[in-house]
């Protein structure tokens, strides 16, 4: 749950999520920097926009609209006539894999990362017993005797 406090007509203080941020809807900025880079609203911007009574689609940068896509292809594209176009074949580089298990190649979302931080021990069903005093609930490293 995010708490939104208006600062002025276009700026809002959004409390919640990974960090507390000041969102400026007029200039398209957020303290975390995600909105300025991606230009697509995310949790802080959506919370501030709905608090201001704006529709989420108005917060998306116009570059992502269908009108910009159509404008990019509105002109005719002509092939190069009379110019010598060099034809090269590009082959992929030979990549030698190193030993061991391959690392994950995808970036994890903030939700997956937050779930990883609050993870419980893998062996919850196991009863831990101290090898010094033979009491249950802890191991030798935590023993106070």
N, C-alpha and C positions, 0 to 999 in steps of 0.2 A: 504494500500500500504506500503510495507516494502522497506526501502532503505538499500542496502548492500554495504559496503565499505571493500575492501580487506586489510588485515593487512600484511599477507605474503601468501605463497602458500596454506596453509591449514587453516588459521585462518581468520575470517571475523567479522566485526562489523555490526550487524543487528539492524537497528533502526526502531521501529514500534511494533505493537502488545501491549501486556500488559506492557512490559518493553524493554529497549534496552539491547542487549546481545552480548557477544563475543562468537562466535561459533568456536570450534576447531574440524574440520572434521577428522583430523588424529587420535586424541585420543577419539573421540566420546563424546565431552563435550559441554555443553552450560551453560551460567551463571544462567539461571533459573532452571537448574537441571533436567528437564523433560527427555531430551534425554539420560542422563546418567542412569536414572532409567528404562525407558521403552524400550530403544534401538530401538525405531521406530521413524523415522523422523516426525517432526511436523512443524509448520509454520516457526520458525527461521531457522531450519536446512534445510528445503526445499528451502527457499529463498537463503541461502548460497550455497547449492549444485547446484542449477540451475545457480547461478551466476558463479560458478566454472566450469560449463559445465558437471557436473556429472549427471547420471541418478539416479532418486530417489531410485530405487530398490537396488542400490549399497550402499546406506546409511543405509539400514536395517541390523540389527545384523544377522550374519549367523545362529544363534541359531533358528531363525524363518523359516529357509529354509526347503524345503521338504527333502533335503539330511540328515539333522540332525534328522528329524522325522523317515526316513527310517532306519537310523543307530541305533536308539533307539529300533527298533523292528526287527533288522536283526538277532539277536541271538535267539535261541530257549528258550522258557520259560517252565520249567518243574515243575510239581506239587511236593509238599513235600511228599516223600515216606518214610515210616518207622518212621516218626516223629509224635508225638501226637499233633494234631492241635486242640486247644480248641475253641469250637464254642460258641460264646456269642451273645445274642440278645440285641441290643441297641435300647432303646426307647427314643423318644425325651422328653426333659424336659417339665414339666407342666409350661406354661407361663401364668401368670395372667395379663391381660391388665389393665392399669390404666384408670381412668376416663378421659373424654374429647376426642377431635378429635386427631386421630393418625397423627404423623409427617410423612413427606415425607421420604421414605426410599432410594431414589436414589440420587446420587450426580449430581448436575447440571453442565453442561459444561461451559466453559469460555464465550461462546457466550450468553448463557442464563443469566449468572451472569451480564455481561456487559449491557444487555438490561434492567435488573432489576434496575441497578444503575441510568440509564438515564430516568427512568419512569416519565411520566407526572401525574398530579393529576387525580384521577379516575373520578371525577365529572367535566369534562370540560364544559359540557353543562349548568351547574348551574351558575347563576349570583350571585356573592358574594356581600353582602350588609352589611355595618357597622351598628351595632345596636345602636351606640351612635349618629353619625351624619347623618345616613341614606344614605350615598353616596355609589355608587357601585364600585366594583373593589378590595375591601379589606374587612377584618373583623375587629372586635373590637380590637383584639390583635395588629394589625398593624396601628390602628388609631393614627394620630398625633395631633388631636384636643383635 
